[in-house]
């Protein structure tokens, strides 16, 4: 007898020392890794992970991410992530997330859009026949139809990186969580020590591989509390890698 589908995957995580910053709060990349690992566990349990797709010459890639963080969990704190497949449309499959603390207070909510691509052609294929209808839970953690993100119109800051071996994932390209780290590291120094992202939107536009040179260009908000706009370019290939829009909030020792 076929086992019943698990619509929602629930995973517990503890904020570890190497995942936290100088104030003992989880890095944004740590939060994003929790979401990614919860998605991995759900996909593996239900038989549609990158490992099963690889046997068909296919793989998952993320297209969009939108995360809103009410606060950041602290070192040693346990959090729970609930994730579910929230829809599918043509070439895109949607996945949503909620992160709660031990008192069931919401820490973060996120929605994401994913594609299945052919490993040989690197072209997307329709998800309709590869992703079961009975696994869809029509509920959104965040309502978002993923509009086009803006481009940088005024260069206020830029930072360069090189793709490291540890940046690569199972597909041998840069893991999607690394882009969030680049977005943070691409900010002016004064922002890094006075604030943190309260909202982040990422549009993944092309792949990056080991050793390639990456540049993040940043436009400051037009008004206090407004949106930062960033673009990430692959200087090795000349391609735009990602567009990012974020809101940052100030913080101190007593607020997340």
C-alpha positions in Angstrom: 0.0 0.0 0.0 1.3 3.4 -1.0 2.2 5.6 2.0 0.2 8.8 2.6 1.8 12.0 1.5 3.3 14.3 4.1 2.1 17.8 3.1 4.1 19.7 5.7 7.6 18.8 6.8 8.6 19.9 10.3 12.3 20.2 11.2 14.0 21.4 14.4 17.4 23.2 14.3 19.6 24.7 17.0 21.7 27.8 16.4 25.3 26.7 16.6 28.3 28.8 17.5 29.7 28.8 13.9 26.3 30.0 12.6 26.1 33.1 14.8 27.6 36.6 14.7 29.5 38.7 17.1 26.3 39.4 19.0 25.4 35.8 19.2 22.6 35.9 16.7 22.2 33.6 13.7 23.6 34.9 10.4 21.1 35.4 7.6 22.9 32.5 5.8 22.2 30.2 8.7 18.5 31.0 8.6 18.5 30.4 4.8 20.3 27.1 5.4 17.6 25.9 7.8 15.0 26.6 5.1 17.0 24.8 2.5 17.6 21.8 4.7 13.9 21.5 5.6 13.1 21.6 1.9 15.7 18.9 1.2 14.2 16.6 3.9 10.7 17.0 2.6 11.8 16.4 -1.0 13.8 13.3 0.0 10.9 11.9 2.1 8.5 12.3 -0.8 10.8 11.1 -3.5 11.5 14.2 -5.6 14.9 15.4 -4.3 17.9 16.3 -6.5 19.0 12.7 -6.1 15.9 11.2 -7.6 15.8 13.8 -10.3 19.5 13.3 -11.1 18.7 9.7 -12.2 16.5 11.3 -14.9 19.1 13.8 -16.0 17.3 16.6 -14.2 17.8 18.8 -11.1 16.1 21.5 -9.1 17.3 25.1 -9.2 15.8 28.1 -7.3 14.4 31.0 -9.2 13.1 33.4 -6.6 13.2 33.8 -2.8 11.3 36.2 -0.5 12.1 36.2 3.2 10.7 38.4 6.0 12.4 38.1 9.4 10.7 39.4 12.5 13.9 38.7 14.5 16.9 36.5 14.4 17.3 33.5 16.7 20.1 33.5 19.2 23.0 31.2 19.8 21.8 27.9 21.4 18.1 28.7 20.6 16.0 25.9 19.0 13.8 26.8 16.1 11.3 24.8 14.1 10.8 25.2 10.3 7.6 24.1 8.6 7.7 23.8 4.9 5.3 22.7 2.2 4.8 22.8 -1.6 2.4 25.6 -2.2 1.7 25.4 -5.9 2.9 24.8 -9.4 2.5 26.7 -12.6 4.1 25.7 -15.9 7.8 25.7 -15.3 7.6 26.8 -11.7 7.0 25.0 -8.4 6.3 27.1 -5.3 7.6 26.2 -1.8 6.7 28.2 1.4 8.2 28.2 4.9 7.5 29.4 8.4 10.0 29.5 11.2 8.9 29.5 14.9 10.6 29.5 18.2 10.0 27.1 21.1 7.1 29.3 22.3 5.5 29.0 18.8 6.2 32.7 18.1 6.9 33.4 14.4 10.5 34.3 13.7 10.4 34.3 9.9 8.2 33.5 6.8 9.4 32.8 3.3 8.1 31.9 -0.1 10.2 30.6 -3.1 9.9 29.6 -6.7 11.8 26.6 -8.2 12.4 25.2 -11.6 13.5 21.8 -12.8 16.2 21.9 -15.5 17.8 19.4 -17.8 21.3 18.8 -16.7 22.6 18.5 -20.3 20.8 21.4 -22.0 20.6 23.6 -18.8 17.0 24.4 -20.0 13.9 24.3 -17.8 11.3 21.6 -18.2 7.7 21.8 -17.1 7.1 20.6 -13.6 3.5 19.4 -14.2 4.4 15.7 -14.9 7.3 15.6 -12.4 5.7 17.0 -9.3 2.6 15.3 -7.8 -0.7 17.3 -7.5 -1.5 15.5 -4.2 1.5 17.1 -2.5 0.3 20.6 -3.0 -1.0 22.5 0.1 -2.6 25.6 -1.2 -1.4 27.9 1.5 1.1 30.7 1.3 3.4 31.9 4.1 3.9 35.1 2.1 1.7 36.3 -0.8 4.0 37.2 -3.7 3.7 36.8 -7.4 7.4 37.5 -7.8 7.4 40.8 -9.9 10.6 41.8 -11.7 13.1 43.3 -9.2 14.7 46.7 -10.0 18.2 47.2 -11.3 20.9 49.4 -9.7 20.6 52.9 -11.2 23.2 54.6 -9.1 26.4 52.9 -7.9 27.0 53.7 -4.2 29.1 50.7 -3.2 30.7 47.6 -4.8 32.5 44.5 -3.5 34.2 41.6 -5.3 34.5 37.9 -4.4 35.8 34.7 -5.9 33.7 31.6 -5.9 35.1 29.1 -3.4 35.0 25.3 -3.4 32.8 25.5 -0.3 30.3 27.7 -2.2 29.3 24.8 -4.4 26.4 22.4 -4.0 25.4 19.0 -5.3 25.0 20.5 -8.8 28.6 21.8 -8.7 27.4 25.4 -9.0 27.1 28.1 -6.3 24.5 27.1 -3.7 21.5 29.5 -3.5 22.2 30.4 0.1 25.6 31.8 -0.9 23.9 34.6 -2.8 22.3 35.8 0.4 25.8 35.9 2.0 27.1 37.8 -0.9 24.2 40.3 -0.5 25.1 40.9 3.1 28.9 41.0 2.5 28.3 43.5 -0.3 26.8 46.1 2.0 28.8 49.1 3.4 30.7 48.3 6.5 28.7 50.7 8.6 25.5 48.8 7.9 27.0 45.5 8.8 27.7 46.7 12.4 24.4 48.6 12.8 21.7 46.6 11.2 20.6 43.3 9.6 18.1 42.4 6.8 14.5 42.4 7.9 13.3 41.5 4.4 15.2 40.0 1.4 14.1 39.2 -2.1 16.4 37.4 -4.5 16.0 36.8 -8.3 18.5 34.1 -9.3 19.4 34.8 -13.0 22.4 32.6 -13.9 24.8 30.1 -12.5 28.3 30.7 -11.1 31.1 28.1 -10.8 34.3 27.5 -9.0 37.0 30.2 -9.3 34.8 32.7 -11.1 35.0 36.4 -10.1 31.9 37.9 -8.6 31.0 41.6 -8.1 28.1 43.0 -6.0 27.0 46.5 -6.8 24.7 48.3 -4.4 22.4 51.3 -4.4 21.5 52.9 -1.1 17.8 53.5 -0.2 16.2 56.8 -1.4 14.7 57.3 2.1 15.6 56.0 5.6 14.2 52.5 6.0 13.7 52.1 2.3 14.9 49.4 0.0 18.5 48.6 -0.8 19.0 47.4 -4.4 21.8 45.1 -5.5 22.9 43.3 -8.6 25.5 40.5 -8.7 27.6 40.1 -11.8 29.9 37.3 -12.9 32.9 39.2 -14.1 34.4 36.0 -15.6 31.4 35.4 -18.0 29.9 39.0 -18.1 26.5 37.6 -17.0 24.1 39.0 -14.4 23.9 36.4 -11.7 21.2 37.8 -9.4 19.1 40.8 -8.5 18.4 41.6 -4.8 16.1 44.0 -2.9 16.3 44.2 0.8 15.1 46.3 3.8 17.5 46.5 6.8 16.6 47.4 10.4 18.8 48.8 13.1 19.5 46.7 16.1 21.3 46.8 19.4 22.1 44.3 22.2 18.4 43.9 23.2 16.6 43.7 19.9 16.9 41.1 17.1 
